Amino acid sequence: MSRRRVLLVSYHFPPVGGAGVQRPAKFARYLPEFGWDVSVLQAANPSVPLLDHSLLDDLPAGLVVAKARTLEPSYAAKQATGISTPASPVPARPSLLRRVASTVLQPDPQILWYPDAMREGRALLRRLPHDAILATAPSYTNLLVGARLAAWSGLPLLSDFRDEWDISSTYWENAAQGKLVMGVQQRMQRAVLRRSRASVATTEASTARLAERAHEAGSTAVARCIYNGWDAHDLEAASQVAPAVPRDPARVRLVYTGTLWNLTSVAPVIAAIRQLASDAPTLLSRLELVVVGRKTPEQQALLAPLPSLGVALADVPYCDHSVAIATMQSADALLLLLSDVPGAERVAPAKVFEYLAVQRPMLAVMPDGEIATLVRDAQGGGHYLPSDVAGIAGWLRALLVNGPPAAPPESAGARFERRALAGQLATLLTTVTAGATR
């Protein structure tokens, strides 16, 4: 069988850092093993807070990459002008410029990438034969670019929703809301779904929701679930580096990795620690909380009082992915967070699969749903609703008094290995392109 080629549209791609980059990067790494070569259309000058050049090591030799320039200001300029979330620890009312920008730039600021992305995408498709287009979101502009390129080229489109569009537009830090904005985004989403030959989501619940949205839009797109996952290559790389913070043998280490924002609020855990401080204050001298990743000012303010309660707080900014995994491996237990907001029960934090892979017990503070069930099944408990402050405090007390509970077995994470997930995507690509000619 001759090899086939897919164009992957992803504004965020290495060396851009962050959890969202892992999925497209791993698809690009492993799809060639299943007969699908990959071309990538990415931003040449991405306006992002994080870069991680170590992720470039993940990419296969010979990967075809086209880069398109965005008209966005740099991320530093966004912060300076108030367009982006302020860096100060005090929550502030969004600036007028930020409110205007978030209203006008739909579906997201990356729409300023759209013109050059279309130009570079068409040039790449003229230069090299392709069999399909895969657009991954967020950013949701990626889906608009993919849909337009699919209409122009006649190639089948697969739309990959790493996060549900409806949930992201509701909870993003800088998202504008209101009937007009939400109406525009819903029309955009319907147009993408009508153009898509298949749509992919990262949980079964989100897949069902996506299928409903497609039906409402009059789309015949098939909906498939392909989870996020973990990569053995990443675990091996992490074994060669030190964690972000050296271990303190006198303390029990609880580690959180990832962004802290309104959809992953640490507030319930802080409330539980405060309860422990009232009921058993001496216990907290044994607790070390390591928080690795970006934090909104509101979440930073929640963490600030912990040292005064006796907790050793290690507030670590974003670090290389291998260091983040090494820090997970240094933990006695791992913290997983999802706020109790509508739709959160369908969300799958990408880190849960790496948590399973490193085999450390998890404290999962989240609404009941697919991932909560996964955690309970994997380790026999450890899940608490965000409102259950007493239950969270009890779990922390047991951790400090009795030591870590049982960890998930290796078998719990086996089906989420990245190579196998790329194989699922390759099968879907082959199915939707069956009978098509270049």
matplotlib code that plots the C-alpha trace (Angstrom):
import matplotlib.pyplot as plt

x = [0.0, 1.3, 2.0, -0.5, -0.1, -2.1, -1.8, -1.9, -3.1, -2.0, -1.1, 0.5, 3.3, 6.8, 8.8, 5.6, 5.2, 2.2, 0.0, -2.1, 1.0, 1.6, -1.3, -0.5, 3.3, 2.7, 0.4, 3.2, 5.7, 3.8, 1.4, 4.2, 4.6, 1.0, 1.5, 0.5, 3.2, 2.6, 2.9, 2.4, 1.0, 2.0, 2.5, 5.9, 5.7, 3.2, 2.0, 2.3, 3.5, 5.5, 8.3, 9.8, 12.5, 13.0, 9.7, 11.5, 13.3, 9.9, 9.5, 10.4, 13.2, 11.9, 8.8, 7.4, 6.7, 5.1, 5.1, 2.6, 3.0, 0.3, -0.5, -0.9, 1.3, 3.8, 2.6, 4.7, 3.0, -0.4, 0.4, 1.8, -1.3, -3.7, -5.0, -3.8, -4.4, -2.4, 0.7, 0.0, -1.4, -4.4, -7.4, -8.2, -11.1, -10.2, -8.9, -11.0, -8.5, -8.7, -12.6, -12.7, -10.1, -11.8, -15.1, -13.8, -11.3, -13.5, -13.3, -10.0, -7.0, -5.4, -7.8, -5.0, -3.1, -5.8, -4.8, -1.2, -2.2, -4.5, -1.7, 0.9, -1.6, -2.6, 1.1, 1.9, -1.1, 0.0, 3.5, 2.9, 0.1, -2.0, -4.9, -6.5, -6.5, -6.4, -7.2, -6.8, -8.2, -8.0, -7.2, -10.4, -9.1, -7.3, -10.6, -11.6, -8.3, -8.7, -12.3, -11.4, -8.4, -10.6, -13.2, -10.5, -8.7, -11.6, -9.7, -11.6, -11.3, -10.9, -11.6, -9.9, -11.5, -8.9, -11.4, -15.0, -15.6, -18.6, -16.7, -13.6, -15.6, -17.3, -14.3, -11.3, -9.5, -9.9, -13.1, -15.7, -19.3, -22.7, -25.4, -23.7, -20.3, -21.7, -24.0, -21.0, -19.0, -21.9, -22.3, -18.5, -18.7, -21.7, -19.9, -16.8, -18.9, -20.7, -17.4, -15.8, -15.8, -15.1, -14.8, -12.7, -13.0, -11.0, -13.6, -16.6, -18.9, -17.4, -17.7, -21.4, -21.8, -19.9, -22.2, -25.2, -23.7, -23.0, -26.5, -27.9, -25.7, -26.9, -23.5, -23.0, -19.5, -18.8, -17.7, -14.9, -13.2, -9.4, -8.1, -5.0, -2.2, 1.4, 4.5, 7.2, 9.8, 8.8, 9.1, 12.6, 13.7, 12.4, 14.5, 17.6, 16.8, 16.2, 12.8, 12.0, 12.5, 14.8, 13.0, 12.7, 12.8, 11.1, 7.9, 5.3, 5.2, 1.9, 2.5, 0.2, 1.3, -0.5, -2.3, -4.2, -7.2, -10.9, -11.6, -8.9, -9.2, -7.1, -9.6, -11.1, -7.7, -6.8, -10.0, -9.2, -5.7, -7.2, -9.5, -6.5, -4.7, -7.6, -8.0, -4.4, -2.0, 1.2, 0.4, 0.9, 4.6, 4.9, 3.2, 5.0, 2.9, 4.7, 2.7, 4.3, 2.9, 1.2, -1.2, -3.7, -3.4, -6.6, -5.1, -1.7, -3.5, -5.1, -1.7, 0.0, -1.1, 0.1, 3.5, 1.9, -0.1, 3.1, 3.0, 6.2, 5.0, 7.1, 5.6, 7.3, 6.7, 6.3, 9.3, 10.5, 8.1, 10.8, 11.3, 7.6, 7.4, 10.5, 8.7, 5.6, 7.9, 9.3, 5.8, 4.3, 0.9, -0.4, -3.2, -5.8, -8.3, -11.5, -13.9, -17.6, -18.9, -21.3, -19.6, -16.5, -17.7, -16.9, -13.4, -10.3, -7.2, -4.4, -2.1, -4.2, -2.8, 0.8, -0.2, -1.4, 1.8, 4.1, 2.0, 1.5, -1.7, -4.0, -6.1, -8.8, -10.9, -13.5, -17.2, -18.4, -17.9, -15.8, -12.3, -13.5, -14.7, -11.3, -9.4, -11.7, -11.4, -7.6, -6.8, -10.0, -10.8, -9.2, -12.0, -13.8, -16.3, -14.9, -17.6, -16.4, -13.8, -14.1, -13.4, -10.4, -9.1, -9.5, -7.6, -4.7, -4.7, -4.5, -1.6, 0.3, -0.4, -0.3, 1.7, 0.6, -2.3, -2.1, -1.0, -2.7, -1.2, 0.7, -2.3, -4.5, -2.7, -1.6, -4.4, -3.5, 0.0, 0.5, 1.7, -1.5, -3.7, -1.9, -2.8, -6.5, -6.2, -4.5, -7.4, -9.9, -7.9, -7.8, -11.6, -12.6, -10.3, -11.3, -12.1, -10.7, -8.1, -5.3]
y = [0.0, 3.4, 5.9, 8.7, 12.2, 14.4, 18.1, 18.9, 22.4, 23.5, 27.1, 25.7, 23.3, 22.8, 24.7, 26.2, 24.6, 23.5, 20.4, 21.2, 20.8, 17.2, 15.7, 17.2, 16.6, 12.9, 12.4, 13.9, 11.6, 8.3, 8.5, 7.7, 4.3, 3.5, 4.6, 8.3, 10.9, 14.3, 17.9, 20.6, 24.1, 26.1, 29.7, 31.2, 33.8, 32.4, 34.8, 32.4, 32.5, 29.3, 27.8, 24.4, 23.6, 20.1, 19.1, 19.5, 16.2, 14.5, 15.3, 12.7, 13.4, 14.7, 16.2, 18.8, 22.1, 25.2, 28.3, 31.2, 34.6, 35.9, 39.6, 39.3, 41.3, 39.4, 37.8, 40.3, 43.2, 41.6, 41.7, 45.2, 46.6, 44.6, 42.4, 39.3, 38.3, 40.6, 39.2, 40.9, 38.8, 41.1, 40.3, 43.3, 44.3, 43.6, 46.6, 48.3, 47.2, 43.6, 43.6, 45.1, 42.6, 39.6, 40.7, 41.5, 38.7, 35.6, 32.7, 33.7, 36.1, 33.5, 34.6, 37.1, 34.1, 33.1, 35.1, 33.9, 30.4, 30.2, 31.5, 29.1, 26.2, 26.5, 26.8, 23.6, 21.7, 22.8, 21.8, 18.3, 15.9, 15.2, 12.9, 14.5, 17.5, 17.2, 20.4, 20.3, 22.9, 25.0, 27.4, 27.2, 29.3, 26.1, 24.5, 27.5, 27.2, 23.5, 23.8, 26.5, 24.5, 21.4, 23.3, 24.8, 21.5, 19.0, 17.0, 15.3, 17.2, 15.6, 18.1, 17.2, 18.9, 18.6, 20.7, 21.3, 24.6, 25.4, 24.8, 26.7, 29.8, 29.9, 29.4, 30.8, 33.5, 36.1, 34.9, 37.4, 36.3, 37.5, 36.5, 38.1, 36.5, 33.1, 33.2, 33.9, 31.1, 28.6, 29.5, 29.0, 25.6, 24.4, 25.4, 23.4, 20.4, 20.5, 20.5, 17.7, 14.1, 13.1, 14.8, 13.6, 14.3, 13.2, 11.6, 9.4, 12.0, 14.8, 12.6, 12.1, 15.9, 16.5, 14.0, 16.0, 19.2, 17.7, 16.4, 19.8, 21.4, 19.0, 17.3, 13.7, 13.6, 10.5, 11.2, 9.2, 9.3, 9.2, 9.9, 11.9, 9.7, 9.2, 8.3, 5.8, 8.0, 10.9, 8.7, 7.5, 11.1, 12.1, 9.4, 11.3, 14.7, 16.0, 17.1, 20.8, 20.8, 18.5, 16.1, 17.0, 13.6, 15.0, 15.9, 14.1, 15.5, 16.2, 17.4, 19.3, 19.9, 22.0, 25.3, 26.6, 28.7, 28.8, 25.4, 23.8, 25.8, 24.8, 26.5, 23.2, 21.9, 25.2, 25.0, 21.5, 22.5, 25.3, 22.8, 20.6, 23.7, 24.2, 20.5, 19.2, 22.0, 20.1, 17.6, 20.3, 20.6, 17.3, 18.5, 19.8, 21.0, 21.3, 23.2, 23.2, 25.3, 28.6, 30.1, 32.9, 35.8, 34.5, 31.1, 32.5, 34.5, 31.2, 29.6, 32.5, 31.9, 28.2, 28.8, 30.7, 27.5, 25.4, 23.9, 23.9, 25.4, 25.1, 27.4, 26.4, 28.1, 26.2, 23.9, 21.5, 18.5, 16.0, 18.0, 18.1, 14.3, 13.8, 16.0, 13.7, 10.7, 12.4, 12.7, 10.6, 11.5, 13.6, 16.2, 16.3, 19.2, 20.1, 22.8, 22.0, 23.9, 22.9, 20.6, 19.9, 16.3, 15.8, 17.2, 15.0, 16.8, 15.5, 15.0, 12.2, 9.8, 10.6, 10.4, 6.8, 6.0, 7.1, 5.0, 7.4, 7.6, 10.5, 12.9, 13.7, 16.7, 17.0, 16.5, 12.9, 11.9, 9.8, 10.7, 10.5, 7.0, 6.2, 7.3, 5.4, 2.2, 2.5, 2.9, 2.1, 5.6, 9.0, 10.9, 13.8, 16.4, 19.9, 20.7, 17.8, 19.8, 17.4, 14.4, 16.1, 17.0, 13.4, 12.1, 14.6, 13.6, 9.9, 10.7, 12.5, 10.0, 6.6, 7.4, 7.1, 4.8, 2.2, 3.4, 2.6, -0.6, -0.5, -2.0, 1.0, 3.3, 0.8, 1.6, 5.3, 4.9, 7.5, 5.2, 3.1, 6.3, 7.4, 4.0, 4.7, 8.0, 6.4, 3.9, 6.7, 8.7, 5.6, 5.0, 8.6, 8.7, 5.3, 5.6, 9.1, 10.0, 12.6]
z = [0.0, -0.9, 1.9, 2.5, 3.9, 6.2, 6.8, 10.5, 11.2, 14.7, 15.6, 18.8, 17.9, 19.2, 20.3, 21.9, 25.3, 27.4, 27.7, 24.6, 22.3, 23.4, 21.4, 17.9, 18.5, 19.4, 16.4, 14.2, 15.8, 15.5, 12.6, 10.1, 11.8, 10.5, 6.9, 7.3, 6.7, 8.3, 7.2, 9.8, 9.4, 12.5, 13.6, 12.7, 15.5, 18.0, 20.7, 23.6, 27.2, 27.1, 24.9, 25.4, 22.9, 24.4, 22.6, 19.3, 20.1, 19.8, 16.2, 13.5, 11.0, 7.7, 9.1, 6.6, 8.3, 6.9, 9.1, 8.7, 10.4, 12.8, 13.1, 16.8, 19.1, 21.2, 24.4, 26.4, 24.5, 25.3, 29.0, 28.8, 27.1, 29.3, 26.4, 28.2, 31.8, 34.1, 35.9, 39.2, 42.1, 42.5, 40.2, 38.0, 35.8, 32.2, 30.4, 27.7, 25.0, 26.2, 26.3, 22.7, 21.4, 23.0, 21.4, 17.9, 17.5, 17.0, 17.7, 19.4, 18.9, 16.6, 13.9, 13.1, 12.0, 9.5, 6.4, 6.3, 7.4, 4.4, 2.0, 3.4, 3.6, 0.0, -1.1, 0.8, -0.7, -4.2, -3.6, -2.1, -2.6, 0.5, 1.3, 4.3, 6.6, 10.4, 12.3, 16.1, 18.6, 20.6, 19.1, 17.3, 14.4, 13.5, 12.7, 10.5, 8.6, 8.2, 7.0, 4.4, 3.1, 2.9, 0.9, -1.4, -2.0, -1.8, 0.8, 3.7, 7.0, 10.5, 13.3, 16.6, 19.7, 22.4, 24.4, 23.7, 21.9, 24.1, 27.3, 26.3, 25.1, 28.5, 30.8, 29.0, 30.9, 28.2, 26.5, 25.6, 26.3, 25.5, 23.0, 20.0, 20.6, 21.5, 18.5, 16.2, 17.7, 17.4, 13.7, 13.2, 15.0, 12.9, 9.7, 10.8, 11.7, 8.3, 6.5, 8.6, 7.5, 11.1, 14.5, 17.4, 21.1, 24.1, 26.3, 25.4, 27.0, 24.9, 21.8, 22.5, 22.9, 19.7, 17.8, 19.1, 17.9, 14.5, 14.2, 15.1, 12.4, 9.8, 9.6, 8.6, 10.3, 12.4, 15.9, 17.6, 20.9, 21.0, 24.5, 25.4, 26.7, 27.8, 26.0, 27.1, 25.4, 27.8, 30.8, 29.7, 29.1, 32.6, 34.2, 33.0, 34.7, 38.2, 39.4, 39.5, 43.3, 45.4, 47.7, 51.4, 53.1, 56.2, 54.3, 52.3, 48.7, 46.9, 43.3, 40.9, 37.3, 34.7, 34.6, 37.6, 36.4, 36.9, 35.4, 37.6, 40.8, 43.8, 46.1, 47.5, 48.5, 50.1, 52.1, 53.2, 54.3, 56.3, 58.0, 58.8, 60.2, 62.6, 63.5, 63.5, 62.9, 63.6, 60.8, 58.2, 59.0, 57.2, 54.0, 50.9, 48.0, 44.7, 42.0, 38.6, 35.8, 34.9, 37.3, 37.0, 39.5, 41.3, 41.8, 42.8, 45.5, 46.8, 47.2, 48.9, 52.5, 52.6, 54.1, 57.0, 57.7, 57.9, 54.4, 52.4, 49.1, 46.0, 43.4, 40.2, 36.8, 33.6, 33.0, 30.3, 29.9, 31.0, 34.2, 34.9, 34.6, 36.8, 39.4, 39.1, 39.6, 42.8, 44.4, 47.1, 45.6, 42.7, 42.6, 39.9, 39.8, 37.9, 39.1, 39.7, 36.7, 33.9, 31.4, 33.6, 34.0, 30.3, 30.5, 30.7, 32.0, 29.8, 32.8, 34.3, 31.8, 32.7, 36.3, 35.6, 33.8, 36.7, 39.0, 42.0, 44.0, 43.0, 44.9, 42.3, 43.2, 40.5, 39.7, 39.1, 35.5, 33.1, 34.5, 38.1, 37.4, 35.7, 38.8, 41.2, 39.1, 38.8, 42.5, 44.4, 45.6, 46.0, 44.3, 46.1, 44.9, 45.1, 47.7, 49.9, 51.9, 54.9, 52.6, 51.0, 54.4, 55.6, 52.6, 53.3, 57.0, 56.1, 53.6, 56.3, 59.1, 57.3, 54.1, 50.5, 49.6, 46.9, 43.5, 40.2, 38.6, 35.4, 33.6, 34.4, 32.0, 29.3, 26.8, 26.8, 25.3, 22.6, 19.9, 20.2, 20.1, 16.9, 15.5, 16.3, 14.5, 11.5, 11.2, 11.3, 8.6, 6.4, 6.9, 5.9, 2.9, 1.6, -2.2, -2.4, -5.0, -4.8]

ax = plt.figure().add_subplot(projection="3d")
ax.plot(x, y, z, "-o")
ax.set_aspect("equal")
plt.show()
